[in-house]
Amino acid sequence: MLLSLLNSARLRPELLILVLMVMIISMFVIPLPTYLVDFLIALNIVLAILVFMGVVLH
């Protein structure tokens, strides 16, 4: 089941973008618990630092 989903996502990447956009919009509408918001903010900061380090050190 998971492999078939991954294969279909590889063949049609626009579906993955659509799912991600729906998830982001639903986060605006559905209230999230504070611990989840804190986790997502921390994840965002960590990913930004990793991207920055990848650009600077490459």
C-alpha positions in Angstrom: 0.0 0.0 0.0 2.7 2.5 1.0 4.9 1.5 -1.9 2.1 2.1 -4.4 1.4 5.5 -2.9 5.1 6.4 -3.2 5.2 5.2 -6.8 2.1 7.2 -7.7 3.7 10.3 -6.0 6.8 9.8 -8.0 4.8 9.5 -11.3 2.6 12.5 -10.5 4.4 15.0 -8.3 1.5 17.5 -8.6 -0.6 15.3 -6.4 2.0 15.6 -3.6 2.1 19.4 -4.0 -1.7 19.4 -3.8 -1.8 17.4 -0.6 0.9 19.6 1.0 -1.1 22.7 0.1 -4.3 21.3 1.5 -2.5 20.4 4.7 -1.0 23.9 5.0 -4.4 25.5 4.5 -6.1 23.2 7.0 -3.5 24.2 9.6 -4.8 27.8 9.2 -8.4 26.7 9.8 -8.1 23.9 12.4 -6.6 25.1 15.7 -3.5 23.2 16.5 -2.3 22.4 20.1 0.4 24.6 21.4 3.0 21.8 21.6 2.4 21.0 17.9 2.9 24.7 16.9 6.1 24.8 19.0 7.4 21.7 17.3 6.6 23.0 13.9 8.3 26.3 14.6 11.4 24.5 15.9 11.4 22.2 12.9 11.2 25.3 10.6 14.2 26.9 12.3 16.2 23.7 12.1 15.5 23.3 8.5 16.3 26.9 7.7 19.7 26.5 9.5 20.4 23.3 7.6 19.6 25.0 4.3 21.8 28.0 5.2 24.7 25.8 6.2 24.3 23.8 3.0 24.5 27.0 0.9 27.4 28.6 2.9 29.6 25.5 3.3 29.0 24.1 -0.2 
